[in-house]
Amino acid sequence: MAKRHHHGADFVSRIRRMQEVIMANSGVDEFYEIIRLILAKYFAEGEGQADLPDKSECDALLAKHGPEIAFILDGVIELQTPDAIFEEVRRVFGTASIRGQDFTALDQAFEQLTSRSYKADKGQYFTPRHVIDMCVEAVDPKPGEMVCDPACGSAAFLKATHSYGNAKYKQSAELYGFDYSHRACQVAKVVSLIGANGAIKVDQVDSLRLPEQTLLAESEETIEDLMGPDFVGFDVILTNPPFAGDVSAESFANAYDVARATGKRLERDVLFIERCIRLLKVGGRLAIVLPDNKISSRVFRDVRLWLGKNSEIRAVVSLHRYTFLPYTSQKAAVIFAVKQPPALSPYHAEVHFYRSDLAGKTSNGSPAYRAKADPDAPAYQALDHDLDQIAPEIRSVMCVR
Ligand SMILES: C[S@@+](CC[C@H](N)C(=O)[O-])C[C@H]1O[C@@H](n2cnc3c(N)ncnc32)[C@H](O)[C@@H]1O
């Protein structure tokens, strides 16, 4: 297919170019500096300016919003780029608009900014936007409901939930993102600020830590601590937990049922399955992206039985092998479940299985567009995928009963 030029790609390449200019010409940490520049541009646009202002005006804008952005920038609010380079950076940024962006481009820019630190910790793949939109549409979060992503990364699920609620109900659900990575939380807060009017609450915490464990190590907080004494569980959890990284089963054995069900080696995504169910209220809805082996391998039979005892698994979507390209060709699936009080035997009613045959990507991981699609339209509409056909079917089995 012919390559199409689109504004989103232009925006992402401008950010990459700015990164290169800053890295090549100064000792400044380009991650924070690019965020400062994006925020300055965002605030400038809010005041009716199309161009990135000069350096002192950028600093004045950032200072004006200091309290809002101090956490994001670790307290260093002023631009760090030397004057000699600033004009070059300003030229590269040009009139690229932040507020006029479909969020896909900003997502990609943040992915680019965080990928260096993410690569060090394998299995932290950003979820493609059309997979996220399928999950949101299928669980249909409503105004007043509490929606959580306990491994939120750049808060992409929550940002999508915000847009979905505003478009469908004129109001978003309440949004809570947690991540143990400081940088992920900072990016999530930028996304919350410029993509959701600050509506996504983001906290840095080890989501796998259980209240029972806290009794032993009092200094560590849990999600329950952060939510306060009236918390009885979330209505919806949407998440893509890390696929890789074993933990020692021993340290979780007295806290997690699934830790006792598996052998000595314990994969973190298995713990996240149990953690998500525990964080939901009864009747709460879960969409969780998992490596295919959790659905297909004999090794994880007991984990599936645990899930079937503690929830009703309503649907499974097997994603195409190209879905996570160019990062990995590992096959993944999404499980959709509704929390139930623990039952004596696993739930045996119907589970709806779907297989996605159109990835929205080519075999080298670049986007595959639908015929006549506008490449600047949101990925869910523009890409050649079939998840938008599957989502309404899942919604009909997730939200009724
Ligand atoms: C695969 S990424 C998810 C990214 C995000 N859902 C997205 O699609 O953009 C997994 C995230 O989980 C976070 N994470 C891993 N273990 C965690 C833990 N124990 N507590 C909180 N966050 C964790 C990582 O820092 C990473 O940001």
The ligand as an SDF file (V2000), in Angstrom:
LIG
                    3D

 27 29  0  0  0  0  0  0  0  0999 V2000
    2.4130   -2.8180   29.3480 C   0  0  0  0  0  0  0  0  0  0  0  0
    2.6070   -1.3330   30.2170 S   0  0  0  0  0  0  0  0  0  0  0  0
    0.9900   -0.7430   30.0710 C   0  0  0  0  0  0  0  0  0  0  0  0
    0.9470    0.4700   29.3400 C   0  0  0  0  0  0  0  0  0  0  0  0
   -0.4300    1.0920   29.1380 C   0  0  0  0  0  0  0  0  0  0  0  0
   -1.5260    0.2550   29.5280 N   0  0  0  0  0  0  0  0  0  0  0  0
   -0.5350    1.4430   27.7070 C   0  0  0  0  0  0  0  0  0  0  0  0
   -1.1120    0.6600   26.9840 O   0  0  0  0  0  0  0  0  0  0  0  0
   -0.0050    2.4510   27.3090 O   0  0  0  0  0  0  0  0  0  0  0  0
    2.6520   -1.8810   31.8540 C   0  0  0  0  0  0  0  0  0  0  0  0
    2.8250   -0.8100   32.8990 C   0  0  0  0  0  0  0  0  0  0  0  0
    2.7140   -1.4470   34.1670 O   0  0  0  0  0  0  0  0  0  0  0  0
    3.5730   -0.8390   35.0820 C   0  0  0  0  0  0  0  0  0  0  0  0
    3.7800   -1.7860   36.1760 N   0  0  0  0  0  0  0  0  0  0  0  0
    4.4180   -2.9770   36.1590 C   0  0  0  0  0  0  0  0  0  0  0  0
    4.3820   -3.5730   37.3720 N   0  0  0  0  0  0  0  0  0  0  0  0
    3.6670   -2.7360   38.1770 C   0  0  0  0  0  0  0  0  0  0  0  0
    3.2750   -2.8000   39.5550 C   0  0  0  0  0  0  0  0  0  0  0  0
    3.6070   -3.8240   40.3400 N   0  0  0  0  0  0  0  0  0  0  0  0
    2.5510   -1.7670   40.0450 N   0  0  0  0  0  0  0  0  0  0  0  0
    2.2200   -0.7190   39.2610 C   0  0  0  0  0  0  0  0  0  0  0  0
    2.5740   -0.6150   37.9690 N   0  0  0  0  0  0  0  0  0  0  0  0
    3.2800   -1.6050   37.4240 C   0  0  0  0  0  0  0  0  0  0  0  0
    4.7970   -0.4910   34.2510 C   0  0  0  0  0  0  0  0  0  0  0  0
    5.5380    0.5570   34.8320 O   0  0  0  0  0  0  0  0  0  0  0  0
    4.1660   -0.1110   32.8990 C   0  0  0  0  0  0  0  0  0  0  0  0
    3.9780    1.2790   32.8130 O   0  0  0  0  0  0  0  0  0  0  0  0
  1  2  1  0
  2  3  1  0
  2 10  1  0
  3  4  1  0
  4  5  1  0
  5  6  1  0
  5  7  1  0
  7  8  2  0
  7  9  1  0
 10 11  1  0
 11 12  1  0
 11 26  1  0
 12 13  1  0
 13 14  1  0
 13 24  1  0
 14 15  1  0
 14 23  1  0
 15 16  2  0
 16 17  1  0
 17 18  1  0
 17 23  2  0
 18 19  1  0
 18 20  2  0
 20 21  1  0
 21 22  2  0
 22 23  1  0
 24 25  1  0
 24 26  1  0
 26 27  1  0
M  CHG  2   2   1   9  -1
M  END
$$$$
